């Protein structure tokens, strides 16, 4: 594949992509296809010097870190798990907002378990975030890594609690779980490869500035 001399922006499908569209428009960038209907992983835009790559949200920091993408948009949750090494994070875009929380089955006395110093099992895909949170509270936990359907783990006895992202809380309620502790607020950030920022500064900076001007409080 020949090297692309313009800007490569990494995005994931779904909510992040949809909420990024107004920011792209502010920078004069319009995708030529919808990733939800297109099978292409590289999408052209109305600008020949800008293309989009469509990847899993958890892979975005890696693509940007290694320069396969010049910039990308990733949730704070993903960046914490990745470690954020070598990534310039100029903007909190204030999109795809949700929160990371601890949830347990209704009826489980979480506070009593904490007071007793009980060792509880926690299912999550956010291992680093969960480890840091419980360590800061001096709690002893066994972390179980899962990749999906986190709410199922307490229902079948795999875990006492889960750490997961919550937006409306509807999925938790539907499965008999309740939030017992907020860990952090999550929104999506613009991330930029530091080498790209130097080598392609004249291309990247106007996009960063346009995004900054279009952020809603």
N, C-alpha and C positions, 0 to 999 in steps of 0.2 A: 504494500500500500504506500502510495506517495505521501510525503509529509504535508500536512495541512498547515498553511501559513497564517491562517486567521485564528479566530477564537473558537475553542471547543468548550461548550458548556454542558456539564453533566447534570441531568435531572432524573428523578424517578417518576413513575406513573402515579396517577391518582391525585390525592389532595395537594401535594406539593406542586405538581405540574400545573394544576388548575389555578392555584393561588399565585403562581409565578407569572402567569400570562399577563396580568396588568403591569407587572414590573418590566417584563420584556417589551411590552408595547411602549412603555415610557422611554425605553432605550431605542425605540424604532425597530424592534426585532419581532417578527411574526413567523411562527412555524408554518411550513407549507403543508404539514400533515398532522393529524391527531394521533398521538402514540397509542391511544386506546383502541383505535381501529386499524392502524398501520402495523405491519409485521416488521418494518424496518427498525433497526436499532440506532441508526444514524439518520437524523432528520435534517433536511435543508431548511433554511429560513429565507425570508425575502432579501436578506443581505448575503452576498456571496462570500463575505469574510466571516460569517458566523454560522456555526452548525451546532446541533444539539445531539448528545449521545444519551440514550435512554437505558438506565441501569437500575439495579436494585438499590434501594435507599442506603443499605448498609455498606455498599461498595463505593459510594460516592467519594468519601474521604480518601480512599486508596487510589482511585483514578486521578484525583487532583494531586495527591502527595507525589505520585510518580510521574506527573506531567502528561499522562494520557488525556487529561482534560485540563484546560487552563483555569477554569473556575467551575464551581458547582454549588448546589444548594442542598444542605443537609440539616437535619434536626439536631438540637443540642444533645439529645439522648444518644444519637449515633456518634457524634463527635467525642462525647465522654468515653464511650466504649472503645473507640478507635485510638484515643489518646491525643489526637490533634497535632501530632508531630509534624513540623515543617509546613504547617498550613497557616496562611494569613487569613484572619477572620475579621474583615473590616466592618461588617454590618450584621446586626440582628434585624432580619427582614419582617419580623412580627407577623409571620404567617404560619399556618398549620399548627396553631397553638393548642396545647393540651397540657396534661400534668402527669408526672410519674408518682405513683402512690403504692402503698402497701394495702392489700385487701385480704380479707379472711372470710370464711363461711359465717353466715349469720348465726350467732350463738356462741362462737368461739371467743373466749375472753382473752383478747390479745394483751390488754394492760396487765392482767393478772400473770400471764405467762412472762411478760417482761419483768415484772416485779420479782417473781420467783427466780429469775435467772435461768428459766427453762431454755433448753436448746431446741429451737424450732427449725423445721425444714421449710425452705422458701424456694418456690419455682419461679424462674425468670429467664429471659434471654439477655437481660441487662446485668450481667454478672459484676462488672466493675462498679457500676452505680450502686447496686445492692450491697456489695462488700463494703464500700466506703461508708454507706449510710449506717449499716448495722454496727460497723466498727466504731463509728463516732458515738454511738449510744452504748458501747460496751456490751453489746448483745452477742450471744453465741448462736450462730446459725449454720446450718448445712445448706449450701446453695445447690440447686438442681437446675441444670441448663436445659431449657426447652426452646423450641422455635415457633410454636404456635399453640392456639387453643389453651392459653395459660389458665383460663377459668376452670378447665376440667381437672387440673391437678388436685385441688383440695377436695373436689367432689368424689374422687375415687381413692382418696387416702394417700396419694403420692406426696403431698405437701400440706403443711399447716396454713401457709400463706403464699401469696404471690406478690411480686413486684412487677408492675406493668404500666403502660400508658393508658390514660383514661381521658375521654373527651366528655361525653354526656353522662357516662356511668350506666347507660342502659344495659349493656352486655353483662356487667357485674350483677345488676339487680335481677336480670332474667335468669341468672344462674345461682341466685341465693347468696351472693357475696356482697360485702359492705367494705367501704374504704375506712381504714383506721388511722392512716398516717399519710400526709403528703411529704414527698421527698424533694421534688423540685418542679418548677414551671418549665415547660418545654416550648420552644418555638424554633423556626428554621433560620439558619445563618448562611450568609454568602461566604464561601471559602475560595481562596485563590492560591494557585501555585506560586511560590515566591520567585522562582526563576522566571516564570512567565511574566510576572508583574514587572520585572526589570527588562526583559527582552521584548515584550509586547505592550509596554506601558501606554503608548499612544492609542492602542486599540482598546485596552482593558479599562483604563481610567474613566473614559466617558461613560462606559456601561456601569461602572461602580457608582459614578456620580448620579446617573439617571435613576438607578435603583434607590439610592439614598434619598433623592427628591420625591420618589413615589411611595415611600413607606408610609403606611397608615398607622396612627398612634394606637 
